[in-house]
Amino acid sequence: MCTAAMSAALLLATACGPTPHEKAEPARHTPVRIADAPARLPVPQGKGSKTPDDFNGDGHRDLVLNDLVKAQAHADDAGIGIVYGGDRGLTPGARQLLSPRRQAAPTKGQQPAVFDAEATCDLNGDGFTDLVVSTDPPYDGQGQPPVPLQILFGSPKGLAGQAVKLVIPPRARAGNDWPDQPVCGDFDGDDAQDLVVHASDVQLSFLRGPFTRKGAPKAAGAPVPAPGNVPTGPAADVNGDGYDDLVVRTTDGPGKSAVVLGGPAGPTRTGVTLPAGIDVALGTFGRGKGTLDAAIGGMGGTSLRYDLPATAARGTLDAPGTVLDAADFDGDGLSELVSSGSRLRVFRGRTAGLATAGMVTVEPPARGTTRVVTVGDFDGDGRAELVVRAYVGETKDTVAVYPGVKTGLVAAEPSVRFSSSEFLAP
């Protein structure tokens, strides 16, 4: 088995396996720089779809960007950037800026300064994905704070309207914590998207969908007990019973986590407790028997638990994993594990489970601090893309989209490259 020292010494691939980028398929698309594209392209109008993250309902996945670069250091945040997808994947020219000044709902006559994307799902069941955002409403510290979450509803024109405040009925709240950390999923199995949010110490608010255009859930009961304070997404049907499940962490940092299982009453049952770690990713990594697996990352390595919610099979990766994502980049039906920290690495899903053999290290698109934005199939070819952002300070960044390929996992060069500074253009 490869050692961490071996993998750290190589730039493109570990010596314990082939050098996949040398055999990688060429990227499907001609690289596009947003500065060379038309200043602005119209948002394609759709009729609704079941595609994830499809705000305009045209059947193509769209991209959400937080923390856009600023015109000047220490300036106010501009808001949220949306890049709409098309037949060939993301189309940077079809972009939209969601600003708190224009899109946010005011509280006591004040517009929020914070406007961050938190979760995506079709909350009202109309075929257009909606966006849940967090804000910073005024609060004097007395009693329960106001709900900081708002909903931007999708439409044929995308996220074109004004946000509405999420309604959390008083009976669904507890204590004086901020109701935050929203996670979407169908936790009660009725084919409508629900929301789970943090309520108070080890309690969750379960809001049943569908939601009205005014932000109210279909129903909400008393908060349900939880094994921690930080619900995390994306939700997934871990055990294949038709109900979405989610991971709840004890704290927003290094700590233990547990799988909370959905059912007719919602996410009320705590399943397996996972080892302590910094981040958790769920996927079908290959050693299990049809249910999902978990990777738990830490500074000293990554723990693996196969066949959730049981954990009969265990494993480890001799590689740190401070930020983890899972997606199928080669289209074989198994999930790869993306681990990002000091370097960006992709571990191949195999029938024998994850291993460092055949690991690919992705070269950042530019100098600077590199982070994974998201993973997902934006071009509809059955293979996920890896979206990466490299930034220097607050005023310069590069966003790059690396296509998934059958050999090599991800292409050596991005198919699309742009800067979030283009959202600031008039």
C-alpha positions, 0 to 999 in steps of 0.5 A, spaced: 500 500 500 502 507 498 504 511 504 503 518 505 510 520 503 510 517 497 503 520 495 506 527 497 512 526 493 508 526 486 504 531 483 500 528 478 499 520 480 501 516 486 507 511 484 503 505 486 499 505 480 499 508 473 499 515 471 492 516 469 493 523 466 497 520 461 492 516 458 486 521 460 481 522 455 481 529 452 476 534 455 470 534 451 469 542 451 474 547 448 476 551 454 472 558 455 475 564 459 469 568 461 472 574 459 472 572 452 465 570 452 459 575 451 458 580 456 451 577 458 447 571 455 440 570 457 438 565 462 435 559 458 428 558 460 425 551 461 419 548 463 421 544 469 425 538 471 427 533 476 435 535 475 438 537 481 440 544 482 436 546 476 433 553 478 431 554 471 428 547 469 431 546 463 434 539 465 441 542 466 445 543 472 447 550 475 452 552 479 452 556 485 458 560 488 459 563 495 464 568 497 465 572 490 471 576 489 471 583 491 472 590 487 476 592 493 479 588 499 474 589 505 468 591 501 462 588 502 460 581 499 457 582 493 452 576 494 451 569 490 453 568 483 449 563 479 452 560 472 447 556 468 448 550 465 446 548 457 447 542 453 455 542 453 455 544 461 456 550 464 455 556 460 459 562 464 456 567 460 449 565 462 450 568 469 446 571 475 448 575 481 443 575 487 445 581 491 442 582 498 440 589 496 436 586 490 433 579 492 433 579 500 427 580 504 428 585 509 427 584 517 424 590 521 426 595 515 433 593 514 436 589 508 441 584 510 449 584 509 450 577 509 447 573 503 450 566 503 447 559 499 446 554 504 442 548 500 438 547 494 432 543 493 425 543 489 421 545 496 414 547 492 414 541 488 414 545 481 420 542 477 424 548 479 430 548 484 429 553 490 435 556 493 435 556 501 440 562 503 442 565 510 442 572 512 444 576 518 437 579 521 437 584 526 437 581 533 438 585 540 440 578 544 433 578 548 429 571 547 429 567 540 432 570 535 429 571 528 429 566 523 435 567 518 434 563 513 430 565 506 428 562 500 429 564 493 424 560 488 426 557 482 422 559 475 423 559 468 427 565 468 431 562 474 432 565 481 429 571 478 424 573 484 425 576 491 426 571 497 421 570 502 423 568 509 423 561 511 417 560 516 418 555 522 412 555 527 413 556 534 412 549 536 418 547 532 423 551 535 426 550 542 431 555 546 434 561 543 439 558 538 439 561 531 435 556 527 440 554 521 444 549 518 439 547 513 439 540 510 434 538 504 431 531 503 425 527 503 426 524 510 418 522 511 418 518 504 412 522 501 416 525 495 416 532 497 422 535 499 423 537 507 428 541 511 431 539 517 435 545 521 438 546 527 433 548 533 437 548 540 442 543 543 442 536 540 435 538 537 433 538 530 427 542 527 423 538 522 419 542 517 415 537 512 414 539 505 412 541 500 412 549 502 408 555 500 410 560 496 410 564 502 416 560 505 411 556 510 412 548 511 406 543 510 407 541 517 412 541 523 412 538 530 416 539 536 423 539 535 426 531 535 432 529 539 439 529 535 446 526 536 449 533 535 448 540 533 450 540 526 446 537 521 450 536 514 448 535 507 447 533 502 442 528 505 441 521 502 438 514 502 443 511 506 440 504 507 435 504 501 429 504 505 426 509 501 427 515 506 433 520 506 437 520 511 443 525 514 449 526 518 449 530 524 455 532 527 457 534 534 460 540 533 462 544 527 469 542 527 473 536 529 468 531 533 464 525 532 458 524 527 452 519 527 447 517 521 440 520 523 435 515 519 429 518 516 422 514 516 414 516 516 415 520 522 421 524 519 429 523 521 427 521 528 432 515 529 440 515 530 443 509 526 451 508 526 455 513 530 461 514 526 469 516 528 471 522 530 473 527 524 473 533 521 469 532 515 464 526 512 462 524 505 457 519 503 458 515 497 458 508 494 465 506 494 465 499 492 466 494 498 459 495 500 453 491 498 448 496 495 447 501 501 452 507 502 459 508 505 462 513 509 469 516 509 471 520 515 477 525 514 482 527 519 489 530 519 492 523 521 488 519 515 481 517 513 477 512 516 472 508 512 465 505 514 462 500 509 455 498 508 451 503 512 448 503 517 451 497 519 459 497 519 461 490 518 467 492 513 472 498 515 478 501 512 482 506 512 486 511 507 493 513 509 491 520 507 489 526 511 482 528 509 480 535 512 475 536 506 471 531 503 466 530 497 464 524 493 462 523 486 462 518 480 467 521 475 469 515 471 461 513 470 462 506 472 457 506 478 462 507 484 463 513 487 470 516 487 473 520 494 475 527 493 480 529 498 482 537 499 487 540 503 494 541 502 493 538 495 487 536 491 487 528 491 481 523 487 481 516 490 478 511 485 472 507 487 473 500 486 469 493 488 475 492 493 474 499 496 477 505 496 485 505 496 491 510 495 493 505 489 491 509 482 490 516 486 490 522 482 492 529 484 489 535 480 493 540 479 490 547 481 488 552 475 492 557 478 496 559 484 493 561 491 489 557 496 485 552 492 478 549 494 473 544 491 466 548 490 462 542 488 462 536 484 456 534 479 454 532 472 453 538 469 454 536 462 449 530 462 454 525 460 453 520 466 460 522 469 461 528 474 465 534 474 470 537 479 469 544 480 475 548 483 476 555 485 483 558 486 484 565 490 489 570 492 486 574 497 479 577 496 480 580 489 482 575 485 480 568 483 480 562 478 474 557 477 475 551 473 471 545 471 475 539 470 471 533 466 470 526 469 473 521 464 473 514 463 480 513 464 484 518 469 478 520 473 478 527 471 481 531 465 488 534 466 486 540 464 479 544 465 474 545 460 471 551 463 475 557 466 473 563 469 473 568 475 467 570 479 469 577 478 465 577 472 459 577 476 461 584 478 460 587 471 454 592 470 
